Amino acid sequence: MKEDPPVEWWKQGAVEGAPEPIPISPPGRNLIDPTAPNPFNEFQFSPRPEHVMSFMDSIENVFRNFVNFSDRASRSEYWWFQLFFLVALATADFIDVMMGDLAEVSYNFFGTIVFLGLIIPNLAVTVRRLHDLGYSGWFILLVFIPCLGSIIGLVILVFMIVDGQSQINDYGTVPTNTIVRE
């Protein structure tokens, strides 16, 4: 009796009547329309910043771009400026409380001045941070919707924690966390 050679079932197909495998080629020319451009060739990958922006660099960069609502801001730039915003408001309010205790009247002059001076740079860095995530800066206006604004504000706050897109998007190149000083 003659013995059959061993069957390599993974090469011949394990199921009778199964279709033949289709070889997949890497993106190259389009077989359906060879004149169509390849969308993978236009993709430009740029890594996220390798270092965190320092506290002072963040403040300097935000004040240099305080009316720039069109570029992108990294997480470190955003969060360092939020810390500065919080400390500046707390310090100004502390001065107002001390001045009010001395004058025996309610006094909120410094807090108002600091808030009005920092609100536009704060909005600008928030919009640029939304751009880094790939979202439109107009989403910041959703916090002004009555009753839903606080919930939407919390969602935007969670968005600020997420890492930005690692490629060039509609709003610009990946932030480098460096300041070019002339």
Backbone torsions as a table, in degrees:
resi	resn	phi	psi	omega
1	MET	NA	135.1	-175.7
2	LYS	-93.5	134.2	-178.3
3	GLU	-90.8	138.0	178.4
4	ASP	-74.2	145.0	176.7
5	PRO	-65.9	152.3	-179.8
6	PRO	-62.0	141.4	-178.7
7	VAL	-94.5	126.0	174.2
8	GLU	-94.0	89.7	-171.4
9	TRP	-65.9	-27.0	-179.6
10	TRP	-72.4	-18.9	177.3
11	LYS	-91.7	-27.9	-175.3
12	GLN	-98.0	-11.0	-177.5
13	GLY	100.0	127.2	-174.8
14	ALA	-84.7	-20.9	-175.4
15	VAL	-117.1	131.2	176.6
16	GLU	-65.9	134.3	176.5
17	GLY	83.2	4.7	178.9
18	ALA	-71.0	145.4	179.7
19	PRO	-68.3	155.3	178.0
20	GLU	-68.1	143.8	178.4
21	PRO	-66.9	145.7	179.3
22	ILE	-99.6	121.4	178.7
23	PRO	-69.5	138.3	179.8
24	ILE	-107.7	128.1	179.4
25	SER	-104.6	153.5	177.3
26	PRO	-65.6	160.6	-178.6
27	PRO	-57.3	127.0	179.4
28	GLY	-147.6	-119.6	177.6
29	ARG	-84.0	149.6	179.9
30	ASN	-80.4	120.1	-177.4
31	LEU	-72.3	-28.4	-179.6
32	ILE	-78.4	-48.0	179.7
33	ASP	-131.9	93.2	-175.8
34	PRO	-63.1	-18.1	-179.2
35	THR	-86.7	-9.4	-178.9
36	ALA	-71.5	142.0	179.2
37	PRO	-71.5	151.4	179.1
38	ASN	-88.4	116.7	-177.9
39	PRO	-68.4	-19.4	-179.2
40	PHE	-76.3	-22.2	179.1
41	ASN	-74.2	-26.5	-179.0
42	GLU	-84.6	-9.8	-179.2
43	PHE	-69.6	126.0	179.4
44	GLN	-119.8	114.8	179.9
45	PHE	-92.4	132.2	176.5
46	SER	-134.1	123.0	-174.4
47	PRO	-67.0	157.7	175.8
48	ARG	-64.3	161.2	179.2
49	PRO	-57.7	139.5	-177.9
50	GLU	-85.4	-17.2	178.6
51	HIS	-130.0	157.5	-179.0
52	VAL	-84.9	139.9	176.5
53	MET	-69.3	137.7	-178.8
54	SER	-74.0	166.1	-178.4
55	PHE	-59.5	-50.5	-177.7
56	MET	-68.1	-38.7	177.6
57	ASP	-63.9	-37.3	178.8
58	SER	-63.4	-47.5	-179.5
59	ILE	-63.0	-43.7	179.7
60	GLU	-62.5	-43.0	-178.6
61	ASN	-67.1	-39.5	179.2
62	VAL	-66.0	-41.7	179.9
63	PHE	-71.3	-29.5	174.7
64	ARG	-68.6	-32.5	-176.7
65	ASN	-111.4	34.8	-172.6
66	PHE	-68.7	-16.1	174.8
67	VAL	-114.1	11.5	179.7
68	ASN	-90.9	105.2	179.4
69	PHE	-106.5	19.7	-171.4
70	SER	-120.8	-12.8	-178.3
71	ASP	-97.0	-156.3	-178.9
72	ARG	-123.5	149.6	177.7
73	ALA	-127.0	139.6	-179.8
74	SER	-78.8	168.7	178.5
75	ARG	-61.4	-44.1	-177.2
76	SER	-64.2	-39.6	177.5
77	GLU	-61.7	-44.7	-178.7
78	TYR	-63.8	-51.4	-173.9
79	TRP	-71.7	-33.8	175.0
80	TRP	-64.4	-39.7	179.3
81	PHE	-70.0	-34.0	176.6
82	GLN	-64.0	-38.1	175.8
83	LEU	-63.3	-44.6	177.0
84	PHE	-60.3	-43.2	179.4
85	PHE	-60.1	-46.0	-179.7
86	LEU	-64.7	-45.3	-179.5
87	VAL	-66.4	-41.0	179.2
88	ALA	-64.1	-43.4	178.4
89	LEU	-66.9	-41.1	179.3
90	ALA	-64.4	-40.6	178.7
91	THR	-65.4	-44.7	179.5
92	ALA	-64.5	-40.6	177.7
93	ASP	-67.4	-35.8	175.9
94	PHE	-62.8	-43.1	176.8
95	ILE	-62.5	-40.8	178.0
96	ASP	-61.9	-41.1	179.6
97	VAL	-66.3	-42.2	179.2
98	MET	-65.9	-40.3	178.2
99	MET	-66.8	-37.2	178.3
100	GLY	-67.0	-36.5	177.3
101	ASP	-66.6	-36.4	179.2
102	LEU	-72.6	-38.2	-175.8
103	ALA	-91.6	-7.6	-179.5
104	GLU	62.9	22.1	176.5
105	VAL	-134.7	162.2	176.1
106	SER	-70.9	129.5	-173.7
107	TYR	-134.5	118.7	179.1
108	ASN	-137.9	35.6	-177.7
109	PHE	-68.6	-49.8	-175.8
110	PHE	-66.1	-42.0	179.1
111	GLY	-60.9	-40.6	178.7
112	THR	-66.4	-43.3	-179.8
113	ILE	-64.0	-45.1	180.0
114	VAL	-64.4	-43.3	179.7
115	PHE	-61.5	-47.7	-179.9
116	LEU	-65.2	-31.3	179.1
117	GLY	-76.1	-26.1	-175.4
118	LEU	-105.6	-7.8	-174.6
119	ILE	-69.9	-38.9	179.9
120	ILE	-67.9	-47.2	175.0
121	PRO	-61.3	-34.2	178.9
122	ASN	-66.2	-43.6	176.8
123	LEU	-64.1	-38.9	-178.8
124	ALA	-64.5	-44.4	-179.2
125	VAL	-70.5	-30.5	176.9
126	THR	-68.1	-42.6	177.9
127	VAL	-64.4	-42.2	178.5
128	ARG	-65.7	-32.7	177.0
129	ARG	-68.7	-40.1	175.2
130	LEU	-62.1	-37.7	176.9
131	HIS	-63.3	-36.5	178.9
132	ASP	-64.8	-28.5	177.3
133	LEU	-83.2	-10.4	-179.9
134	GLY	95.6	8.4	179.9
135	TYR	-102.0	157.1	177.7
136	SER	-72.2	145.1	177.7
137	GLY	-69.1	-16.6	179.4
138	TRP	-67.0	-15.9	177.3
139	PHE	-60.0	-23.2	-179.4
140	ILE	-63.9	-24.9	179.2
141	LEU	-72.2	-15.5	-180.0
142	LEU	-66.5	-19.7	179.8
143	VAL	-71.4	-12.6	179.9
144	PHE	-90.6	2.8	176.2
145	ILE	-72.6	125.2	-179.5
146	PRO	-59.7	141.7	177.3
147	CYS	71.1	-34.4	-179.9
148	LEU	-98.5	-13.4	-174.7
149	GLY	-60.5	-38.3	-178.9
150	SER	-70.0	-36.5	177.9
151	ILE	-68.0	-43.6	178.4
152	ILE	-65.3	-36.4	176.4
153	GLY	-61.4	-39.1	176.6
154	LEU	-67.0	-37.7	177.6
155	VAL	-64.6	-42.8	178.1
156	ILE	-64.5	-37.2	177.1
157	LEU	-61.9	-40.5	176.6
158	VAL	-65.8	-38.3	176.7
159	PHE	-59.1	-35.8	-178.0
160	MET	-66.4	-21.2	-179.9
161	ILE	-80.6	-28.5	-174.9
162	VAL	-70.9	144.4	177.1
163	ASP	-66.7	143.8	-178.6
164	GLY	-74.0	177.6	179.5
165	GLN	-70.2	141.3	-176.2
166	SER	-94.0	14.8	177.7
167	GLN	-133.6	168.9	177.0
168	ILE	-65.3	130.2	177.7
169	ASN	-120.3	-168.5	-176.1
170	ASP	-64.8	-15.8	-173.7
171	TYR	-104.3	0.8	175.9
172	GLY	135.1	-170.7	-179.5
173	THR	-81.5	169.9	179.2
174	VAL	-67.6	133.4	179.6
175	PRO	-63.7	141.4	-174.7
176	THR	-99.5	-10.4	-177.5
177	ASN	62.9	26.6	174.3
178	THR	-124.1	149.6	178.4
179	ILE	-112.1	128.8	176.5
180	VAL	-90.8	111.4	-179.7
181	ARG	-98.8	126.6	-180.0
182	GLU	-96.4	NA	NA
